[in-house]
Amino acid sequence: MKFTKMHGCGNDYIYVYTGTDPVSDGDKPELAKRLSDRHKGIGSDGLIFINPTDKADFEMEMYNADGSRGTMCGNGIRCVGKYVYDHGLTDRTSVDILTGAGVKRLELRTENGIATGATVNMGKPVLEPSNIPVVMNGRDDSKPIISIPIDIENNDYNITCVSMGNPHCVIFVDNPVENVDLSDLGPLFEHYVIFPDRVNTEFNNVVDRSHLKMRVWERGSGETMACGTGACASVVAAVLNDLTERQVRVSLLGGDLDIKWDEGDDCVYMTGPAETVFEGVV
């Protein structure tokens, strides 16, 4: 099976085009676990299959490093756009990709015939708790969860919950995010009782009204170098808490993403890089 390893801001995945290398559905979860292993496999945050489809230009089928199915990946979808352009599967720079969260449109940036990044319309943020999903008994489910305290190991954390096609729990902290014990807190949030489908958790410092610094714990993968949907969710949460403007640069461990929550169409737009690491056969 041919594969390409790519990353967006250090959020790395293995990409396989099933049009030439078909894989049976039953093999995909275990294959994701085996190939993602950083000691015994190729090493990645997960495995993404690029599938032919009649519902869009291409389909992105995503699996986390633990073999669980993902619905959407902001960094991954930019790399899907780069893959199909660089490999000659399309000659267009405007590409529609079917994901578990619907069809997303990419506008590719190219240089000397190679895609270097993309702007993605990530769609409208979902704030209704039942659609994220978040279940807080005794609370009006029609009200968004904005700066609501929850107790984790006898500490209160004010959370804002957003779905960008996958569930996010966003937290703003005063101490430097570098000091957050993410290896301890990440699993506690991921499996917290109010998140029936688990959750991605973002810890943020507000640098100023146009700049966030973020670390992320992704469900099924642990801490990653970046999370595109998490950056989008963090900006939405920051706007809802009146901490930033609607156009924000988000600095992650692996690089920067530019996020805009458009007031006109209510959609979130993400701009960032996409890079090939290496190709091979497994």
C-alpha positions as CSV (number, residue, x, y, z in Angstrom):
1,M,0.0,0.0,0.0
2,K,1.4,3.4,-1.0
3,F,1.2,6.2,1.6
4,T,2.2,9.8,2.0
5,K,2.9,11.3,5.4
6,M,1.9,15.0,5.6
7,H,1.5,17.5,8.4
8,G,-0.3,20.8,9.0
9,C,1.5,22.8,11.7
10,G,3.0,19.5,13.0
11,N,-0.4,17.7,13.2
12,D,0.7,14.7,11.2
13,Y,-1.3,12.0,9.4
14,I,-0.7,9.2,7.0
15,Y,-2.6,9.6,3.8
16,V,-3.7,6.8,1.5
17,Y,-5.6,7.2,-1.8
18,T,-8.0,4.3,-2.0
19,G,-8.7,4.9,-5.7
20,T,-5.4,3.1,-6.4
21,D,-4.9,1.3,-3.0
22,P,-8.3,0.1,-1.8
23,V,-8.6,-1.0,1.8
24,S,-11.5,-3.0,3.3
25,D,-13.6,-1.0,5.8
26,G,-13.0,-3.7,8.5
27,D,-9.3,-3.4,8.3
28,K,-9.1,0.4,8.7
29,P,-9.3,0.9,12.5
30,E,-6.6,-1.7,13.2
31,L,-4.5,-0.4,10.4
32,A,-4.8,3.1,11.9
33,K,-3.6,1.9,15.2
34,R,-0.7,-0.1,13.8
35,L,0.6,2.5,11.3
36,S,0.2,5.4,13.7
37,D,2.5,3.8,16.4
38,R,5.5,6.1,16.6
39,H,7.8,3.2,17.7
40,K,6.6,0.2,15.7
41,G,4.8,1.9,12.8
42,I,5.2,4.9,10.5
43,G,4.2,7.3,13.3
44,S,1.4,9.8,13.2
45,D,-1.6,11.3,14.9
46,G,-3.8,9.1,12.7
47,L,-4.7,7.7,9.3
48,I,-6.7,9.5,6.6
49,F,-8.1,7.8,3.5
50,I,-8.8,9.9,0.5
51,N,-11.7,8.3,-1.3
52,P,-13.3,8.8,-4.7
53,T,-17.0,9.9,-4.3
54,D,-19.9,11.2,-6.3
55,K,-21.0,13.6,-3.5
56,A,-18.0,16.0,-3.8
57,D,-14.6,16.1,-5.5
58,F,-13.1,13.7,-2.9
59,E,-13.9,12.2,0.5
60,M,-11.8,12.4,3.6
61,E,-12.2,9.4,5.9
62,M,-10.3,10.0,9.1
63,Y,-9.2,7.6,11.9
64,N,-7.4,8.6,15.1
65,A,-4.3,7.0,16.4
66,D,-6.3,4.7,18.7
67,G,-8.4,3.4,15.7
68,S,-11.5,5.4,16.6
69,R,-13.3,7.2,13.7
70,G,-13.0,11.0,13.5
71,T,-15.5,13.3,11.8
72,M,-13.4,16.3,10.9
73,C,-9.8,17.5,11.0
74,G,-8.8,21.0,10.0
75,N,-5.2,20.4,9.5
76,G,-5.9,17.1,7.8
77,I,-8.3,18.5,5.3
78,R,-5.7,21.1,4.1
79,C,-3.3,18.2,3.5
80,V,-6.0,16.3,1.6
81,G,-6.2,19.3,-0.7
82,K,-2.5,19.3,-1.1
83,Y,-2.4,15.6,-1.9
84,V,-5.0,15.6,-4.6
85,Y,-3.5,18.7,-6.3
86,D,0.2,17.6,-6.0
87,H,-0.6,14.1,-7.2
88,G,-2.5,15.4,-10.3
89,L,-5.9,14.1,-9.1
90,T,-7.3,17.6,-9.8
91,D,-6.0,20.7,-11.5
92,R,-8.4,23.0,-9.7
93,T,-7.5,25.2,-6.7
94,S,-11.0,25.3,-5.4
95,V,-11.9,21.8,-4.1
96,D,-14.9,20.4,-2.3
97,I,-14.1,17.6,0.3
98,L,-16.7,15.4,1.8
99,T,-16.1,14.8,5.6
100,G,-18.0,13.3,8.5
101,A,-19.1,16.9,9.2
102,G,-20.4,17.6,5.7
103,V,-18.8,19.0,2.6
104,K,-16.0,21.6,3.1
105,R,-14.6,23.9,0.4
106,L,-10.9,24.5,0.2
107,E,-9.2,27.4,-1.6
108,L,-5.6,26.1,-2.3
109,R,-2.5,28.3,-2.3
110,T,0.0,27.1,-4.9
111,E,3.6,27.9,-5.7
112,N,5.5,26.5,-8.7
113,G,2.8,23.9,-9.3
114,I,2.8,22.7,-5.7
115,A,0.1,23.4,-3.1
116,T,1.5,25.0,0.0
117,G,-1.6,25.6,2.1
118,A,-5.2,26.4,2.0
119,T,-8.1,28.4,3.3
120,V,-11.0,26.2,4.4
121,N,-14.6,27.2,5.0
122,M,-15.1,25.2,8.2
123,G,-18.8,26.0,8.4
124,K,-20.9,27.5,11.2
125,P,-20.0,26.7,14.8
126,V,-22.5,24.6,16.7
127,L,-23.3,25.8,20.2
128,E,-26.4,23.8,21.1
129,P,-25.2,21.5,23.9
130,S,-27.2,18.4,22.6
131,N,-25.6,18.8,19.2
132,I,-22.0,19.1,20.4
133,P,-22.8,16.8,22.4
134,V,-22.6,18.0,26.1
135,V,-25.1,16.7,28.7
136,M,-25.4,18.8,31.9
137,N,-28.3,17.6,33.9
138,G,-30.7,20.2,35.3
139,R,-29.5,22.8,32.8
140,D,-31.6,24.3,29.9
141,D,-30.3,22.5,26.8
142,S,-31.2,25.5,24.6
143,K,-28.6,27.7,26.2
144,P,-24.9,27.6,25.0
145,I,-22.3,26.6,27.5
146,I,-20.2,29.7,27.8
147,S,-17.8,30.0,30.7
148,I,-19.6,27.4,32.9
149,P,-17.5,26.0,35.8
150,I,-17.0,22.3,36.1
151,D,-15.0,20.5,38.8
152,I,-11.9,18.4,37.8
153,E,-10.0,17.0,40.7
154,N,-11.3,19.7,43.1
155,N,-10.4,22.5,40.7
156,D,-12.9,24.7,38.9
157,Y,-12.4,25.2,35.2
158,N,-14.7,27.6,33.2
159,I,-15.5,25.8,30.0
160,T,-17.0,27.0,26.7
161,C,-18.2,24.2,24.4
162,V,-18.3,24.3,20.6
163,S,-18.6,21.8,17.8
164,M,-16.8,22.4,14.6
165,G,-18.0,19.0,13.3
166,N,-16.4,17.5,16.4
167,P,-16.8,18.4,20.1
168,H,-14.5,20.9,21.8
169,C,-14.1,22.1,25.3
170,V,-12.3,25.4,25.4
171,I,-10.6,26.8,28.5
172,F,-8.8,30.2,29.0
173,V,-6.1,30.2,31.6
174,D,-4.0,33.0,33.2
175,N,-0.9,30.9,33.7
176,P,1.3,30.1,30.7
177,V,-0.2,27.2,28.7
178,E,3.3,25.7,28.7
179,N,2.8,25.0,32.4
180,V,-0.5,23.1,32.0
181,D,-0.1,19.4,32.9
182,L,-1.9,18.3,29.8
183,S,-0.9,14.6,30.1
184,D,-2.8,14.5,33.4
185,L,-5.7,16.9,32.6
186,G,-6.3,15.8,29.0
187,P,-7.6,12.3,29.7
188,L,-9.8,13.6,32.6
189,F,-11.5,16.1,30.3
190,E,-11.7,13.6,27.4
191,H,-13.6,11.1,29.4
192,Y,-15.5,13.5,31.7
193,V,-19.1,12.3,32.3
194,I,-20.8,15.3,30.5
195,F,-19.1,14.4,27.2
196,P,-20.9,11.3,25.9
197,D,-18.7,11.1,22.7
198,R,-15.5,12.2,24.6
199,V,-14.1,15.7,23.8
200,N,-11.1,17.6,22.4
201,T,-9.8,20.0,25.0
202,E,-8.0,23.3,24.3
203,F,-6.2,25.4,26.9
204,N,-5.6,29.0,25.7
205,N,-3.7,32.1,26.8
206,V,-5.1,35.4,25.4
207,V,-2.0,37.2,24.2
208,D,-4.0,40.2,22.9
209,R,-7.4,40.7,21.1
210,S,-6.0,39.3,17.8
211,H,-3.7,36.5,19.2
212,L,-4.2,33.3,21.1
213,K,-1.6,30.7,22.3
214,M,-3.1,27.2,22.5
215,R,-2.3,23.7,23.5
216,V,-4.7,20.8,22.7
217,W,-5.5,17.3,23.9
218,E,-7.3,15.5,21.0
219,R,-9.6,12.6,21.8
220,G,-8.1,9.4,20.6
221,S,-4.7,10.9,19.9
222,G,-3.5,12.7,23.0
223,E,-1.6,16.0,22.9
224,T,-0.9,17.0,19.3
225,M,1.2,19.7,17.8
226,A,-1.9,21.5,16.4
227,C,-5.6,21.1,15.9
228,G,-7.4,23.1,13.2
229,T,-10.9,22.5,14.5
230,G,-9.7,23.3,18.0
231,A,-8.2,26.6,16.9
232,C,-11.5,27.5,15.2
233,A,-13.4,26.5,18.4
234,S,-11.0,28.5,20.5
235,V,-11.6,31.7,18.5
236,V,-15.4,31.2,18.6
237,A,-15.1,30.7,22.4
238,A,-12.9,33.8,22.7
239,V,-15.4,35.9,20.8
240,L,-18.3,34.6,22.9
241,N,-16.4,35.5,26.0
242,D,-15.4,39.0,24.6
243,L,-11.7,38.2,24.8
244,T,-10.8,38.7,21.1
245,E,-11.9,40.1,17.9
246,R,-13.3,37.9,15.2
247,Q,-10.0,37.5,13.2
248,V,-7.3,35.9,15.3
249,R,-3.9,34.3,14.9
250,V,-3.7,31.1,16.9
251,S,-0.1,30.0,17.9
252,L,0.2,26.2,18.5
253,L,3.2,24.0,19.2
254,G,3.6,23.3,15.5
255,G,3.0,26.7,14.0
256,D,0.3,29.4,13.5
257,L,-3.2,29.3,12.0
258,D,-5.2,32.3,11.0
259,I,-8.8,32.0,12.0
260,K,-11.7,34.3,11.1
261,W,-15.3,33.9,12.3
262,D,-17.2,35.9,9.7
263,E,-20.0,38.0,11.0
264,G,-21.8,38.0,7.7
265,D,-22.3,34.3,7.0
266,D,-21.5,33.0,10.5
267,C,-18.9,30.6,9.0
268,V,-15.4,30.1,10.4
269,Y,-12.5,30.3,7.9
270,M,-9.1,28.7,8.7
271,T,-5.9,29.5,6.8
272,G,-2.7,27.5,7.3
273,P,0.1,25.5,5.7
274,A,0.2,21.9,4.4
275,E,3.5,20.0,4.0
276,T,4.6,16.6,2.7
277,V,7.1,14.8,5.0
278,F,7.8,11.7,3.0
279,E,6.2,9.0,0.8
280,G,6.6,5.2,0.9
281,V,5.1,1.7,0.7
282,V,4.0,-0.4,3.6
